[in-house]
Amino acid sequence: MQVFGATTIMLRVYSAKLTVYRSPTVLENVYNRWFKVNVIHDVGASNVKVYIDGVQRYEGSGAGGNNHYFKFGVYAEDGASHRVESRWRQIRVLRKN
């Protein structure tokens, strides 16, 4: 999953680990299970926080920009098999006014 404007954050899976880019690891053993991801992007404060199952696992700086959007899906990792999937449910985008 990514937040773009300038790329503010990218969560990726490598070798069963959920990482921010390639490091740090925010969750291990992610295959074949559900987990809840919350990302709070405070544009004004240029801050991003990642929560996994309600526990803050990452905090970092935003990358600036005025227009932001997110996307999620599957991108092949190094040495990926021919079958790669991710499943998402109950996606909500909340906006602070």
DACORKA-V904395 format. One record per residue. N is the residue number from 1. RES is the residue in one small letter. OMEGA is omega in whole degrees, 0 to 359 (999 if undefined). D_FIRST is the distance of its C-alpha to the first C-alpha in Angstrom with 2 decimals. Layout:
BEGIN
n:N res:RES omega:OMEGA d_first:D_FIRST
n:N res:RES omega:OMEGA d_first:D_FIRST
END
This chain:
BEGIN
n:1 res:m omega:182 d_first:0.00
n:2 res:q omega:167 d_first:3.74
n:3 res:v omega:180 d_first:7.04
n:4 res:f omega:172 d_first:9.79
n:5 res:g omega:144 d_first:13.52
n:6 res:a omega:184 d_first:14.08
n:7 res:t omega:184 d_first:10.79
n:8 res:t omega:179 d_first:10.82
n:9 res:i omega:174 d_first:8.10
n:10 res:m omega:173 d_first:5.73
n:11 res:l omega:185 d_first:5.22
n:12 res:r omega:176 d_first:7.01
n:13 res:v omega:173 d_first:9.84
n:14 res:y omega:175 d_first:13.30
n:15 res:s omega:176 d_first:16.52
n:16 res:a omega:178 d_first:15.34
n:17 res:k omega:173 d_first:13.85
n:18 res:l omega:184 d_first:10.47
n:19 res:t omega:167 d_first:10.58
n:20 res:v omega:193 d_first:9.78
n:21 res:y omega:177 d_first:10.21
n:22 res:r omega:180 d_first:13.11
n:23 res:s omega:9 d_first:14.72
n:24 res:p omega:174 d_first:15.16
n:25 res:t omega:178 d_first:14.45
n:26 res:v omega:177 d_first:13.33
n:27 res:l omega:177 d_first:14.17
n:28 res:e omega:177 d_first:16.36
n:29 res:n omega:185 d_first:17.41
n:30 res:v omega:183 d_first:14.26
n:31 res:y omega:172 d_first:15.74
n:32 res:n omega:176 d_first:17.54
n:33 res:r omega:176 d_first:16.83
n:34 res:w omega:169 d_first:15.08
n:35 res:f omega:183 d_first:13.68
n:36 res:k omega:178 d_first:12.69
n:37 res:v omega:171 d_first:9.83
n:38 res:n omega:177 d_first:10.90
n:39 res:v omega:176 d_first:9.81
n:40 res:i omega:180 d_first:12.88
n:41 res:h omega:178 d_first:13.05
n:42 res:d omega:184 d_first:16.80
n:43 res:v omega:182 d_first:17.47
n:44 res:g omega:180 d_first:21.20
n:45 res:a omega:183 d_first:21.06
n:46 res:s omega:185 d_first:18.41
n:47 res:n omega:177 d_first:16.69
n:48 res:v omega:176 d_first:13.30
n:49 res:k omega:178 d_first:13.50
n:50 res:v omega:176 d_first:11.37
n:51 res:y omega:175 d_first:13.30
n:52 res:i omega:183 d_first:13.29
n:53 res:d omega:175 d_first:15.97
n:54 res:g omega:182 d_first:17.43
n:55 res:v omega:179 d_first:17.95
n:56 res:q omega:182 d_first:16.74
n:57 res:r omega:182 d_first:15.39
n:58 res:y omega:170 d_first:14.42
n:59 res:e omega:181 d_first:15.74
n:60 res:g omega:181 d_first:15.74
n:61 res:s omega:171 d_first:16.73
n:62 res:g omega:183 d_first:15.06
n:63 res:a omega:178 d_first:15.62
n:64 res:g omega:182 d_first:17.83
n:65 res:g omega:182 d_first:18.01
n:66 res:n omega:181 d_first:19.24
n:67 res:n omega:183 d_first:16.88
n:68 res:h omega:174 d_first:13.24
n:69 res:y omega:179 d_first:10.71
n:70 res:f omega:173 d_first:7.09
n:71 res:k omega:179 d_first:5.64
n:72 res:f omega:181 d_first:4.16
n:73 res:g omega:183 d_first:6.66
n:74 res:v omega:173 d_first:8.65
n:75 res:y omega:183 d_first:9.81
n:76 res:a omega:174 d_first:13.08
n:77 res:e omega:178 d_first:13.59
n:78 res:d omega:178 d_first:17.03
n:79 res:g omega:183 d_first:19.66
n:80 res:a omega:175 d_first:17.55
n:81 res:s omega:178 d_first:19.72
n:82 res:h omega:179 d_first:20.28
n:83 res:r omega:179 d_first:18.53
n:84 res:v omega:179 d_first:14.83
n:85 res:e omega:169 d_first:13.04
n:86 res:s omega:180 d_first:10.51
n:87 res:r omega:183 d_first:11.73
n:88 res:w omega:176 d_first:10.57
n:89 res:r omega:178 d_first:13.35
n:90 res:q omega:179 d_first:14.66
n:91 res:i omega:177 d_first:11.86
n:92 res:r omega:173 d_first:13.50
n:93 res:v omega:180 d_first:13.22
n:94 res:l omega:183 d_first:16.08
n:95 res:r omega:177 d_first:17.85
n:96 res:k omega:179 d_first:20.54
n:97 res:n omega:999 d_first:23.60
END
